[in-house]
Amino acid sequence: MSDYYCSRKVSGEPDVVRFGSGETRLAVDAGRFVSGGVGRRIVPALTLALALLLFCPSGSMAQSRNFKLLQGLEIQNNILKTLATEYVDTIDFSKLVNYGIDAMLESIDPYTEYVPQEDEESIELMTTASYGGIGATIRKDSLGVMIMQTYENSPAVKFKIEPGDIIMKIDGQDISKLSVDECSKKMRGNPGTQVKFTIKKGRTGEVVEKTVTRDKVHTSDVPYYGILKRPASFKALFSGHIDTSGTKTDDIDSNSFFQDIATGYIKLSSFTLNGSEDVKKALIDLKQQGAKRIVLDLRGNGGGLMDEAVNIVSLFVPKGTLVATARGRGEGSNFTCVTSKEPVDTLIPLLVMANSSSASSSEIVAGALQDLDRATIMGTRTYGKGLVQSFRPVGYNGKLKLTIAKYYTPSGRCIQIMDYAHRNSDGSVGSVPDSLKKAFKTRNGRTVYDGGGITPDKEVRGRTYSRPTLALSLSGILEDYAVEFYRKHPAVPQFTSRETAGDSQQTETAGASQQTETAGAFRLTDSEYEDFVKYASGKKFDHRSSAEIIFDQMVREAKEEGIYDKNQDTYDLLSSKVKLSKEEVLNLHRDEIQPLVEEEIIQKYALTAPRIRHILDFDIQLWRAIAEWNALETSAEVQQAGK
């Protein structure tokens, strides 16, 4: 049973609500997922138009709209028939029609789209975080398909398929000429079925045959949780920190900002089926470990199932609390979501971390907890997606994902940003004019605003990476080196066997948690980083700094304006200072790059949970937010004592 009530009535086949940047679905009458669905044959254009006329409201306006629809359908039908009989070359009408559908829907909004039958499996993956297969990510290599990563507790791990292994054949078929997508489809299948691989082992070069039994591969919505521990580099994280009074503090006393309060941390990566149960188990476990306050990290979480978002809010607020309201044109598109289960803890202090990649269901959680004055929101403004989608069958097992409503937070805010086309490079909504914002009040009377996304109570920005570091990360070189490192180092003291590694901390023992801590503490030695520098320097990536790009532009303009030749010595001197070799760049930005390399290596050996544990040690945004949180709590305590 779902953890929220929907006020609308549902008859016949249940309406399906889609919600999230990763877009997921549920039957709102019972909070269940909708199974594949039975497709219906496409009705002729005239029949469809007549059906629309029958069910649309009467009146001249409705008749005018219906006439235009009928006219458009007839014109489209005539164009297709003419193309089929008279166009000079043969046409792939399947592709042509899909292009037309996609272009038509794209003109409406970015979220309304046609989902053909062949994409049904990807929808299931988005909604349940599960699929049938072996549990591995792959990349096409000149020798075959290389295993880049395997998932926790997957058949790939159980059958000792490792990063760096090369798949040469699948079920006896040479795959050298197949695309990555074609190989992926061959690897997937129903749980319990078998697939045979011919594999060249990455570490030994030995060619082996492996018959792997496919299974249900699932990734948890909570890949990591634990009690936060102050990183050894705590002071370095606060270089240039600006405290709540606006004072810049280069040499910060960490003890004054990091209070000895047991702080539980929950990383929530998505909202799929039963994901709220993962959060609940993590919360209960952290409280049992002595957590006195909780950080719920929604950064990078693009959304998912709406009911899971409501369920997560229900962990922290009283039963019967309004979480969200949906408003659309049709009667069935208007409903409210109210918590229906008893909470775990309505008093424990709560900090929610969000950023410009926190969207949809993440914004339901952050917006509701902010409006209810139940949590402090920190980070940067969220994405700004406040739309509800619903699946509608359109024949031949295809579906139309249709925007049917906007959702509103408990205070009445709509966080949808309507200017879909103009966003920042990171997807954020940018600056919203004050004239377009409307003020609302939280439960305790604080003023909050709509106008695109959830604005945090306290803006806290993270690290800004240099241009070469970003280029290196996007190039794939970091992951390639991690695979190479894994090949060359069969045994690393910090890592136990991959068969015992896993993300399911909710069911693991304290010993397994210690294993995560140990693996997450992995650091490259100086000689190992030098090996990485040699490796990366031989690879192709744009290592130019922003300063070098500006300098190159200045030189071009100087030549065009005729002032370069007489000042060439000056330009040459400046060039020698600005232009750096790859080796120099990699060593200059070692403090940025080395943690990223370590993350990739940890992922290969110990999988996801230790990697996130490692990331936390270098998470400037998180630790600065906690420092601000401590300052806010201290200020509130002082004010309370003075009353």
Backbone torsions as a table, in degrees:
resi	resn	phi	psi	omega
1	MET	NA	141.1	-178.9
2	SER	-70.8	155.7	179.1
3	ASP	-93.9	22.1	172.7
4	TYR	-146.6	159.4	179.5
5	TYR	-100.2	141.3	172.2
6	CYS	-113.9	125.3	-172.0
7	SER	-74.7	-17.5	-176.3
8	ARG	-80.5	158.0	176.3
9	LYS	-92.1	145.4	-179.4
10	VAL	-126.0	130.0	179.1
11	SER	-128.4	154.8	-180.0
12	GLY	65.8	-142.9	177.3
13	GLU	-64.1	129.2	-174.7
14	PRO	-63.3	141.4	171.7
15	ASP	-64.4	151.2	-176.8
16	VAL	-118.3	118.8	178.8
17	VAL	-93.3	128.1	175.4
18	ARG	-105.5	137.5	-179.0
19	PHE	-151.1	124.9	171.7
20	GLY	134.2	155.4	175.4
21	SER	-68.1	-31.4	173.0
22	GLY	-85.9	-0.3	177.6
23	GLU	43.8	110.8	-179.8
24	THR	-128.6	176.8	-170.3
25	ARG	-142.3	154.4	176.4
26	LEU	-157.7	153.0	174.5
27	ALA	-87.7	115.8	-169.6
28	VAL	-74.5	-12.2	-179.8
29	ASP	-76.9	-24.1	-178.4
30	ALA	-139.2	8.1	178.9
31	GLY	66.9	26.2	-177.6
32	ARG	-108.1	157.4	171.9
33	PHE	-73.9	149.5	175.7
34	VAL	-91.3	131.1	178.9
35	SER	-73.3	-178.7	-171.2
36	GLY	-45.2	-40.8	178.1
37	GLY	91.8	146.1	179.9
38	VAL	-96.0	123.4	-179.2
39	GLY	-76.1	154.1	175.6
40	ARG	-118.4	151.8	179.0
41	ARG	-66.3	146.4	179.6
42	ILE	-70.3	127.8	-179.7
43	VAL	-80.5	151.2	177.7
44	PRO	-59.3	158.4	-175.3
45	ALA	-58.6	-43.1	-177.2
46	LEU	-65.1	-43.0	179.2
47	THR	-62.0	-42.2	179.3
48	LEU	-62.7	-44.3	-179.1
49	ALA	-63.6	-41.5	178.6
50	LEU	-63.6	-38.1	178.3
51	ALA	-63.9	-40.3	178.6
52	LEU	-64.2	-38.8	178.7
53	LEU	-63.4	-36.1	-178.8
54	LEU	-67.8	-36.8	-172.2
55	PHE	-98.4	-9.2	178.6
56	CYS	-82.4	156.8	178.8
57	PRO	-63.8	151.6	178.4
58	SER	-77.9	171.5	179.5
59	GLY	117.2	160.2	-174.8
60	SER	-65.5	-37.0	-179.9
61	MET	-63.9	-45.7	-179.8
62	ALA	-64.6	-40.0	179.8
63	GLN	-64.9	-37.8	178.9
64	SER	-64.1	-44.6	179.2
65	ARG	-62.7	-42.9	-178.1
66	ASN	-67.1	-35.9	177.7
67	PHE	-63.7	-42.9	179.6
68	LYS	-64.5	-37.3	177.4
69	LEU	-64.9	-47.1	178.9
70	LEU	-61.1	-41.8	179.0
71	GLN	-62.1	-44.6	179.5
72	GLY	-63.0	-42.1	179.1
73	LEU	-63.6	-39.8	-179.1
74	GLU	-67.9	-41.9	178.6
75	ILE	-62.6	-45.6	179.4
76	GLN	-60.3	-43.1	179.7
77	ASN	-62.5	-41.7	180.0
78	ASN	-66.6	-37.9	178.5
79	ILE	-63.8	-45.0	-179.6
80	LEU	-63.9	-41.3	179.2
81	LYS	-64.2	-40.3	179.6
82	THR	-66.2	-42.4	177.1
83	LEU	-60.9	-40.1	-177.3
84	ALA	-66.3	-31.9	-173.8
85	THR	-101.4	-23.6	-170.3
86	GLU	-125.3	-13.1	-178.1
87	TYR	-66.6	144.8	-169.9
88	VAL	-64.8	-34.5	-178.1
89	ASP	-113.3	164.0	177.1
90	THR	-71.3	137.6	-177.1
91	ILE	-113.7	137.1	171.4
92	ASP	-84.8	96.0	-173.5
93	PHE	-69.2	-25.8	177.2
94	SER	-62.1	-47.1	178.6
95	LYS	-68.3	-41.5	-177.8
96	LEU	-60.9	-46.3	-179.6
97	VAL	-65.1	-40.8	179.3
98	ASN	-64.2	-39.7	176.2
99	TYR	-59.8	-44.1	-179.7
100	GLY	-63.5	-43.3	179.1
101	ILE	-62.6	-46.5	-177.7
102	ASP	-61.6	-43.5	-179.7
103	ALA	-65.1	-39.0	180.0
104	MET	-64.0	-46.8	-177.1
105	LEU	-72.0	-32.9	179.6
106	GLU	-62.6	-27.6	180.0
107	SER	-72.6	-13.8	-177.8
108	ILE	-88.1	-60.1	175.2
109	ASP	-162.4	167.7	-175.9
110	PRO	-73.4	-7.4	-169.5
111	TYR	-110.4	-20.7	175.8
112	THR	-79.4	122.8	-175.6
113	GLU	-155.7	159.3	176.9
114	TYR	-91.3	132.0	179.8
115	VAL	-115.8	103.7	-179.6
116	PRO	-71.5	167.4	-175.8
117	GLN	-57.5	-37.6	-175.5
118	GLU	-67.4	-15.0	178.3
119	ASP	-94.8	6.6	-177.4
120	GLU	-59.6	-37.3	-178.3
121	GLU	-66.3	-37.6	179.0
122	SER	-67.0	-32.6	176.4
123	ILE	-65.2	-43.1	179.1
124	GLU	-61.5	-38.3	177.9
125	LEU	-63.9	-41.8	-179.8
126	MET	-66.5	-34.7	-174.0
127	THR	-85.6	-29.3	-175.2
128	THR	-117.7	-8.0	-174.0
129	ALA	56.6	30.1	-178.1
130	SER	-137.2	151.3	173.2
131	TYR	-159.2	164.7	178.0
132	GLY	-93.1	124.3	-178.2
133	GLY	175.7	-154.3	-178.9
134	ILE	-105.2	-16.5	176.4
135	GLY	83.5	58.1	179.7
136	ALA	-148.2	147.1	170.4
137	THR	-99.3	144.7	-173.1
138	ILE	-131.4	162.3	174.4
139	ARG	-142.8	140.0	-178.8
140	LYS	-72.6	131.7	179.8
141	ASP	-122.7	160.2	-179.5
142	SER	-61.2	-25.6	-179.8
143	LEU	-93.7	-12.5	-177.1
144	GLY	157.3	-146.7	179.0
145	VAL	-107.0	120.6	-177.9
146	MET	-91.1	135.9	172.3
147	ILE	-77.1	119.8	-179.9
148	MET	-97.2	-34.8	-178.1
149	GLN	-159.8	150.1	174.4
150	THR	-120.6	157.1	-178.0
151	TYR	-94.2	155.9	-179.6
152	GLU	-58.5	136.9	173.8
153	ASN	56.6	26.8	-177.3
154	SER	-92.0	164.0	174.5
155	PRO	-56.9	-35.1	179.6
156	ALA	-59.4	-42.3	178.4
157	VAL	-68.4	-44.6	-178.3
158	LYS	-62.5	-34.2	-178.6
159	PHE	-97.0	16.5	173.3
160	LYS	57.5	42.3	168.7
161	ILE	-91.6	128.1	-167.3
162	GLU	-126.6	161.5	173.7
163	PRO	-56.7	136.3	-178.4
164	GLY	95.6	-15.7	175.4
165	ASP	-67.3	144.0	179.3
166	ILE	-109.9	120.4	174.7
167	ILE	-85.6	121.1	-177.3
168	MET	-99.4	-35.3	179.8
169	LYS	-139.2	147.5	172.8
170	ILE	-124.3	120.5	-176.6
171	ASP	51.7	40.5	176.1
172	GLY	82.3	-5.6	-178.3
173	GLN	-93.9	128.3	174.5
174	ASP	-64.5	125.6	-173.4
175	ILE	-105.3	10.6	-176.3
176	SER	-60.8	-28.4	-178.3
177	LYS	-99.8	0.6	179.8
178	LEU	-87.1	152.1	175.5
179	SER	-78.8	169.2	178.1
180	VAL	-61.7	-41.6	179.9
181	ASP	-63.2	-40.2	179.2
182	GLU	-65.7	-39.5	177.1
183	CYS	-66.1	-41.1	-179.6
184	SER	-61.5	-42.0	179.3
185	LYS	-63.2	-35.9	179.0
186	LYS	-70.1	-29.0	-179.2
187	MET	-78.9	-26.4	-179.9
188	ARG	-84.1	160.7	179.1
189	GLY	169.3	175.6	-178.1
190	ASN	-66.1	141.1	175.5
191	PRO	-55.3	137.4	-179.1
192	GLY	98.6	-19.7	176.6
193	THR	-82.1	163.8	-175.7
194	GLN	-116.5	152.3	175.0
195	VAL	-137.9	137.3	-175.9
196	LYS	-105.4	130.8	-179.4
197	PHE	-117.5	143.2	163.6
198	THR	-105.2	117.3	-169.7
199	ILE	-124.3	136.0	169.6
200	LYS	-99.4	114.3	-175.3
201	LYS	-66.4	133.8	-176.1
202	GLY	-66.7	-35.7	-175.4
203	ARG	-82.7	-34.4	-173.4
204	THR	-110.7	-20.4	-175.6
205	GLY	80.8	-1.7	-179.4
206	GLU	-70.5	138.4	175.9
207	VAL	-95.2	123.6	-175.5
208	VAL	-130.4	157.6	173.7
209	GLU	-104.9	132.7	178.3
210	LYS	-133.7	127.5	173.2
211	THR	-103.4	114.1	-172.8
212	VAL	-108.9	132.5	174.9
213	THR	-87.9	118.1	179.8
214	ARG	-64.3	153.9	179.0
215	ASP	-146.4	174.3	175.3
216	LYS	-75.7	118.9	-179.9
217	VAL	-100.1	123.9	-175.8
218	HIS	-130.0	136.7	172.8
219	THR	-112.0	132.2	-176.4
220	SER	-72.9	145.6	173.2
221	ASP	-67.2	-21.3	178.5
222	VAL	-114.6	86.1	-177.8
223	PRO	-70.9	-17.8	178.6
224	TYR	-158.0	143.3	166.2
225	TYR	-150.4	156.5	-179.4
226	GLY	175.6	175.1	174.5
227	ILE	-84.3	124.8	-177.6
228	LEU	-66.8	140.7	175.8
229	LYS	-122.4	135.6	-177.8
230	ARG	-61.1	125.9	-179.6
231	PRO	-69.8	153.7	-179.4
232	ALA	-62.8	-29.6	-178.2
233	SER	-93.7	32.3	-172.5
234	PHE	-58.2	-46.6	-177.5
235	LYS	-62.6	-38.8	-178.4
236	ALA	-63.1	-28.6	-179.6
237	LEU	-66.7	-20.0	-173.9
238	PHE	-105.3	17.7	176.0
239	SER	-61.7	121.3	-178.6
240	GLY	77.7	14.2	-178.8
241	HIS	-65.7	140.7	175.1
242	ILE	-112.4	118.6	-174.6
243	ASP	-81.0	-176.7	-173.4
244	THR	-65.6	-20.3	178.6
245	SER	-87.7	-3.1	-179.8
246	GLY	90.5	7.0	-178.9
247	THR	-88.6	131.1	176.8
248	LYS	-79.6	129.4	-174.8
249	THR	-127.0	103.3	-179.2
250	ASP	-81.7	-32.9	-179.6
251	ASP	-116.3	91.5	-171.7
252	ILE	-95.1	139.8	174.1
253	ASP	-80.5	104.9	-173.8
254	SER	-62.0	-30.0	-178.0
255	ASN	-66.2	-29.4	-179.1
256	SER	-77.3	-18.8	-179.3
257	PHE	-104.7	-32.9	179.0
258	PHE	-102.3	92.7	-179.5
259	GLN	-71.9	155.7	179.7
260	ASP	-80.1	64.5	177.8
261	ILE	-114.3	125.5	179.1
262	ALA	-65.1	111.5	-174.5
263	THR	-110.7	116.2	176.9
264	GLY	-83.7	144.5	-177.7
265	TYR	-126.3	130.9	177.9
266	ILE	-126.3	118.7	174.9
267	LYS	-92.6	118.3	178.9
268	LEU	-110.6	114.2	-172.3
269	SER	-97.8	-18.9	-179.1
270	SER	-163.2	178.4	178.2
271	PHE	-128.2	81.8	178.7
272	THR	-110.7	179.4	-174.5
273	LEU	-54.2	124.7	179.1
274	ASN	69.2	13.8	177.3
275	GLY	-62.9	-30.9	178.3
276	SER	-64.5	-28.7	176.6
277	GLU	-67.9	-35.3	175.3
278	ASP	-62.1	-42.7	179.3
279	VAL	-65.7	-41.9	-179.6
280	LYS	-61.7	-45.5	179.0
281	LYS	-62.5	-41.5	178.8
282	ALA	-63.4	-43.3	-179.3
283	LEU	-62.3	-46.6	-180.0
284	ILE	-63.4	-43.2	-179.9
285	ASP	-63.1	-42.8	-179.9
286	LEU	-64.7	-39.1	176.7
287	LYS	-63.6	-38.6	177.6
288	GLN	-66.4	-29.5	176.9
289	GLN	-79.2	-5.3	176.3
290	GLY	105.5	11.5	180.0
291	ALA	-61.9	131.2	179.4
292	LYS	-103.7	-10.1	176.1
293	ARG	-157.3	164.2	-170.8
294	ILE	-132.1	137.4	168.8
295	VAL	-106.9	121.4	175.1
296	LEU	-106.3	112.6	-172.8
297	ASP	-96.8	110.4	179.1
298	LEU	-106.1	8.4	-178.5
299	ARG	-63.5	133.2	179.6
300	GLY	77.8	2.3	-178.9
301	ASN	-89.4	108.5	-175.0
302	GLY	-81.2	-0.1	175.0
303	GLY	114.6	-163.8	-176.4
304	GLY	158.5	-139.8	-175.4
305	LEU	-69.8	131.5	-178.9
306	MET	-65.3	-39.9	-176.8
307	ASP	-68.7	-28.9	176.9
308	GLU	-68.7	-34.8	175.3
309	ALA	-62.8	-43.3	178.7
310	VAL	-64.2	-41.4	179.5
311	ASN	-61.7	-37.1	-179.8
312	ILE	-69.6	-41.9	175.3
313	VAL	-60.2	-36.7	-177.2
314	SER	-63.6	-17.9	178.2
315	LEU	-68.9	-21.0	-170.7
316	PHE	-119.5	-2.4	-177.0
317	VAL	-129.7	160.1	-179.4
318	PRO	-62.9	152.8	175.7
319	LYS	-58.6	139.5	179.8
320	GLY	89.6	10.5	-178.6
321	THR	-82.9	133.6	175.8
322	LEU	-70.7	130.2	-179.3
323	VAL	-109.8	-42.1	-177.9
324	ALA	-158.2	155.6	175.1
325	THR	-128.8	135.0	176.9
326	ALA	-107.3	135.9	-179.7
327	ARG	-132.8	124.2	178.9
328	GLY	-136.3	-170.7	-178.0
329	ARG	-78.4	-39.5	-176.8
330	GLY	-89.1	157.3	179.8
331	GLU	-59.4	-39.6	-179.0
332	GLY	-72.2	-6.8	-179.3
333	SER	-97.8	4.6	-179.4
334	ASN	-113.1	116.7	-179.8
335	PHE	-158.6	163.3	178.3
336	THR	-118.2	153.7	178.6
337	CYS	-119.4	118.2	-175.9
338	VAL	-127.6	137.8	180.0
339	THR	-65.3	143.3	-176.2
340	SER	-127.1	2.0	178.8
341	LYS	-117.3	158.5	178.2
342	GLU	-69.1	141.1	-178.5
343	PRO	-74.6	167.8	173.0
344	VAL	-86.8	-44.4	-178.3
345	ASP	-159.0	117.3	-179.3
346	THR	-95.8	-0.2	-174.3
347	LEU	-117.9	-24.7	-174.9
348	ILE	-59.2	129.4	179.6
349	PRO	-56.9	140.1	-172.2
350	LEU	-134.4	127.6	174.4
351	LEU	-115.0	126.7	177.8
352	VAL	-109.2	123.4	176.8
353	MET	-95.7	132.8	-179.2
354	ALA	-143.7	160.5	175.6
355	ASN	-150.1	-170.2	-174.5
356	SER	-68.9	-11.4	175.7
357	SER	-97.5	2.3	174.9
358	SER	-84.6	114.6	-171.5
359	ALA	-134.2	158.8	166.1
360	SER	59.8	-111.3	-178.9
361	SER	-60.3	-32.7	174.8
362	SER	-61.0	-37.1	-179.7
363	GLU	-75.1	-28.0	172.5
364	ILE	-62.1	-47.2	-178.7
365	VAL	-64.2	-52.6	-177.3
366	ALA	-63.6	-43.3	-178.5
367	GLY	-65.9	-41.7	-179.7
368	ALA	-66.6	-46.6	-178.7
369	LEU	-65.8	-30.8	176.1
370	GLN	-72.0	-46.9	-179.2
371	ASP	-63.3	-33.4	-179.4
372	LEU	-85.1	2.7	-176.9
373	ASP	52.7	37.3	-179.1
374	ARG	-97.7	-18.1	-177.9
375	ALA	-145.2	158.2	170.5
376	THR	-97.3	128.4	-179.2
377	ILE	-101.6	128.0	177.8
378	MET	-134.7	162.9	-176.9
379	GLY	121.1	-133.5	177.2
380	THR	-127.5	169.3	-176.0
381	ARG	-60.3	143.3	-176.2
382	THR	-78.6	178.4	-169.6
383	TYR	-64.4	-44.9	-179.6
384	GLY	97.5	48.2	175.7
385	LYS	-117.3	107.6	-178.1
386	GLY	-121.5	43.0	-177.7
387	LEU	-114.5	148.6	176.7
388	VAL	-108.7	130.2	177.1
389	GLN	-110.1	152.3	178.5
390	SER	-135.1	140.7	175.7
391	PHE	-82.8	138.1	172.6
392	ARG	-129.9	128.9	178.3
393	PRO	-68.4	137.6	-178.8
394	VAL	-127.6	14.7	175.7
395	GLY	105.5	151.1	178.5
396	TYR	52.0	39.4	178.6
397	ASN	64.2	10.1	173.7
398	GLY	-84.1	159.2	-178.4
399	LYS	-136.0	148.8	172.3
400	LEU	-104.8	118.8	174.1
401	LYS	-88.2	109.9	-167.0
402	LEU	-115.7	131.5	173.9
403	THR	-74.4	119.1	-175.0
404	ILE	-115.2	-15.5	-175.1
405	ALA	-161.7	165.6	168.1
406	LYS	-110.2	148.1	177.9
407	TYR	-107.0	154.7	-176.1
408	TYR	-128.9	141.1	179.2
409	THR	-74.3	171.6	-177.6
410	PRO	-56.2	-30.6	179.5
411	SER	-79.2	-10.4	-179.5
412	GLY	105.1	5.2	-178.9
413	ARG	-75.4	139.0	166.7
414	CYS	-104.7	122.3	-174.5
415	ILE	-96.2	6.7	-178.8
416	GLN	-69.7	130.2	172.8
417	ILE	-94.1	121.3	-171.7
418	MET	-83.7	-20.3	179.9
419	ASP	-82.2	83.3	-174.5
420	TYR	-64.5	-32.3	-169.1
421	ALA	-80.9	-28.6	-172.1
422	HIS	-107.9	92.8	176.8
423	ARG	-126.2	164.4	173.4
424	ASN	-71.2	169.5	-177.5
425	SER	-62.2	-26.1	179.5
426	ASP	-89.0	4.3	178.8
427	GLY	93.6	-7.6	-177.7
428	SER	-73.5	164.7	-172.2
429	VAL	-83.4	-7.4	179.7
430	GLY	72.7	-152.5	-176.9
431	SER	-88.8	129.3	176.9
432	VAL	-106.7	122.8	-178.9
433	PRO	-57.0	143.1	179.6
434	ASP	-59.2	-30.0	-178.2
435	SER	-66.1	-20.3	-179.2
436	LEU	-95.2	-4.5	-178.5
437	LYS	-93.1	146.4	176.5
438	LYS	-123.3	136.3	-176.2
439	ALA	-85.0	142.9	175.5
440	PHE	-134.9	164.8	-178.5
441	LYS	-114.8	136.9	174.1
442	THR	-77.8	177.8	-178.6
443	ARG	-57.8	-36.7	-178.6
444	ASN	-94.2	9.2	173.8
445	GLY	93.3	5.8	176.1
446	ARG	-72.1	150.4	179.9
447	THR	-91.7	129.1	174.5
448	VAL	-129.7	163.7	-173.2
449	TYR	-129.0	154.5	170.0
450	ASP	-93.3	-158.6	175.8
451	GLY	106.0	14.1	175.5
452	GLY	117.0	99.8	177.5
453	GLY	79.2	176.4	175.8
454	ILE	-100.7	118.7	176.7
455	THR	-82.1	126.7	-177.7
456	PRO	-65.3	155.6	175.5
457	ASP	-64.4	-32.4	177.2
458	LYS	-140.1	117.5	178.7
459	GLU	-75.8	127.3	177.5
460	VAL	-133.6	119.5	-177.4
461	ARG	-96.4	153.8	179.5
462	GLY	-94.2	-167.3	-179.3
463	ARG	-69.5	140.9	171.6
464	THR	-100.1	115.0	-177.0
465	TYR	-81.9	149.9	177.6
466	SER	-69.2	159.4	-179.6
467	ARG	-60.6	-44.4	178.9
468	PRO	-61.3	-36.3	179.6
469	THR	-65.7	-42.2	178.2
470	LEU	-64.7	-42.5	179.5
471	ALA	-63.3	-39.7	179.0
472	LEU	-63.9	-42.5	-179.0
473	SER	-66.0	-43.3	-178.1
474	LEU	-70.7	-22.0	-177.0
475	SER	-73.0	-18.5	-176.4
476	GLY	87.2	1.2	-177.2
477	ILE	-66.5	-35.2	-179.3
478	LEU	-62.0	-46.1	180.0
479	GLU	-69.1	-38.0	177.9
480	ASP	-60.3	-42.3	179.6
481	TYR	-66.9	-37.6	178.8
482	ALA	-60.9	-40.1	176.5
483	VAL	-63.8	-42.9	179.1
484	GLU	-62.9	-42.0	177.9
485	PHE	-61.5	-42.5	179.7
486	TYR	-62.8	-39.0	178.8
487	ARG	-62.5	-42.4	-172.3
488	LYS	-84.4	-14.9	-175.3
489	HIS	-125.7	83.1	-179.1
490	PRO	-61.7	-29.7	-177.1
491	ALA	-130.5	122.3	174.9
492	VAL	-126.3	125.8	-172.6
493	PRO	-52.6	-36.1	-176.2
494	GLN	-71.7	-16.4	-173.2
495	PHE	-113.0	132.3	172.6
496	THR	-90.4	-174.0	-178.1
497	SER	-64.3	146.9	-178.6
498	ARG	-65.8	-24.9	-178.6
499	GLU	-67.0	-23.7	-179.5
500	THR	-98.2	-6.5	179.4
501	ALA	-81.1	151.0	179.0
502	GLY	-176.6	165.7	-177.8
503	ASP	-97.0	-10.2	-170.6
504	SER	-77.8	66.4	-177.1
505	GLN	-64.4	-25.4	-177.2
506	GLN	-60.2	-29.0	-176.4
507	THR	-111.2	3.4	-178.1
508	GLU	-91.3	166.7	-178.8
509	THR	-88.6	173.9	176.9
510	ALA	-61.9	-31.0	177.7
511	GLY	-62.9	-39.2	177.5
512	ALA	-66.6	-35.1	177.1
513	SER	-64.5	-39.1	176.8
514	GLN	-64.9	-35.4	176.3
515	GLN	-60.9	-41.3	177.5
516	THR	-63.8	-42.5	179.0
517	GLU	-61.9	-43.8	-177.8
518	THR	-65.2	-46.5	179.9
519	ALA	-65.9	-37.2	-179.5
520	GLY	-68.3	-17.7	-179.4
521	ALA	-87.9	5.1	-179.2
522	PHE	-59.6	134.9	176.0
523	ARG	-135.8	141.8	174.8
524	LEU	-72.5	142.1	173.2
525	THR	-79.2	169.4	178.5
526	ASP	-58.8	-43.2	-178.8
527	SER	-67.5	-35.0	178.2
528	GLU	-69.2	-37.4	176.9
529	TYR	-68.2	-36.7	175.4
530	GLU	-60.5	-37.7	177.1
531	ASP	-64.0	-39.6	176.8
532	PHE	-63.9	-42.4	180.0
533	VAL	-59.1	-43.0	178.0
534	LYS	-62.9	-42.1	-179.3
535	TYR	-64.5	-51.1	-175.4
536	ALA	-68.8	-32.3	-179.4
537	SER	-64.5	-25.6	178.7
538	GLY	-86.7	-0.4	-179.3
539	LYS	-103.4	161.4	-177.9
540	LYS	-91.5	117.0	170.4
541	PHE	-158.2	156.2	-176.5
542	ASP	-82.0	99.2	-175.0
543	HIS	-93.0	7.4	-178.3
544	ARG	-67.8	140.2	175.1
545	SER	-80.7	166.7	176.2
546	SER	-62.1	-36.0	179.0
547	ALA	-63.9	-39.7	-179.9
548	GLU	-66.5	-38.4	178.8
549	ILE	-64.5	-42.0	177.8
550	ILE	-64.7	-40.3	178.7
551	PHE	-62.4	-44.9	179.2
552	ASP	-59.7	-39.7	178.1
553	GLN	-65.9	-39.4	179.0
554	MET	-63.6	-40.7	179.1
555	VAL	-63.6	-43.6	179.5
556	ARG	-60.5	-44.1	-178.7
557	GLU	-69.9	-34.3	177.8
558	ALA	-64.0	-39.5	177.8
559	LYS	-66.7	-41.1	179.8
560	GLU	-64.4	-33.1	-177.2
561	GLU	-92.0	0.3	174.7
562	GLY	76.6	21.9	-179.2
563	ILE	-112.5	5.0	-176.5
564	TYR	-76.7	-48.5	-171.6
565	ASP	-58.6	-44.0	-177.0
566	LYS	-75.3	-11.0	178.4
567	ASN	-120.4	22.6	-173.8
568	GLN	-60.5	-39.1	179.9
569	ASP	-59.2	-40.3	179.6
570	THR	-66.7	-43.2	179.0
571	TYR	-64.7	-39.1	179.4
572	ASP	-64.5	-39.5	178.6
573	LEU	-65.1	-44.6	178.9
574	LEU	-64.7	-37.4	179.2
575	SER	-62.1	-39.0	-179.8
576	SER	-66.0	-24.4	179.2
577	LYS	-87.5	-31.7	-173.6
578	VAL	-90.3	-39.7	-175.3
579	LYS	-84.2	121.7	-178.1
580	LEU	-118.0	151.7	175.3
581	SER	-75.5	168.0	177.8
582	LYS	-60.6	-42.0	179.3
583	GLU	-60.0	-43.0	-179.9
584	GLU	-64.7	-41.5	179.8
585	VAL	-64.2	-44.5	-177.5
586	LEU	-65.7	-33.0	177.5
587	ASN	-80.8	-34.4	178.8
588	LEU	-62.5	-39.4	-176.4
589	HIS	-105.4	31.2	-177.8
590	ARG	-59.1	-38.0	-177.9
591	ASP	-62.3	-27.7	176.7
592	GLU	-84.7	-43.3	-168.6
593	ILE	-79.3	-41.7	-174.2
594	GLN	-58.2	-45.6	177.5
595	PRO	-58.7	-33.7	179.8
596	LEU	-69.1	-38.3	176.3
597	VAL	-65.1	-43.1	-179.7
598	GLU	-62.2	-39.2	178.6
599	GLU	-58.1	-45.5	-179.3
600	GLU	-64.4	-40.5	179.7
601	ILE	-65.7	-44.4	178.6
602	ILE	-58.9	-41.2	179.5
603	GLN	-59.2	-39.3	-178.2
604	LYS	-67.8	-39.5	-176.2
605	TYR	-86.6	-46.1	-166.4
606	ALA	-119.6	1.6	175.4
607	LEU	73.0	-158.7	-158.8
608	THR	-78.0	-45.8	-173.4
609	ALA	-57.3	-48.4	177.6
610	PRO	-63.1	-32.4	177.8
611	ARG	-62.5	-45.5	179.5
612	ILE	-64.6	-38.0	177.3
613	ARG	-59.5	-38.9	177.8
614	HIS	-67.2	-42.5	-179.5
615	ILE	-58.0	-38.2	-176.9
616	LEU	-60.5	-32.5	-179.5
617	ASP	-64.5	-21.5	-176.9
618	PHE	-118.3	15.9	-175.1
619	ASP	-86.5	85.4	-176.6
620	ILE	-58.1	-42.1	-177.6
621	GLN	-62.1	-43.2	-179.7
622	LEU	-62.8	-49.3	-174.6
623	TRP	-70.4	-32.5	174.8
624	ARG	-68.3	-37.2	177.5
625	ALA	-64.0	-41.6	179.1
626	ILE	-64.5	-37.8	176.6
627	ALA	-62.4	-43.1	177.6
628	GLU	-65.5	-38.2	178.7
629	TRP	-61.4	-45.1	178.3
630	ASN	-60.4	-42.6	-179.3
631	ALA	-64.4	-40.6	178.7
632	LEU	-65.0	-42.1	179.9
633	GLU	-65.8	-39.6	178.7
634	THR	-64.1	-42.3	178.8
635	SER	-62.6	-41.4	179.6
636	ALA	-65.1	-38.5	178.9
637	GLU	-65.8	-39.7	179.2
638	VAL	-64.8	-43.3	179.1
639	GLN	-63.9	-39.7	179.9
640	GLN	-65.6	-39.7	-179.0
641	ALA	-67.6	-27.9	-178.2
642	GLY	-81.5	-8.2	-178.8
643	LYS	-80.5	NA	NA
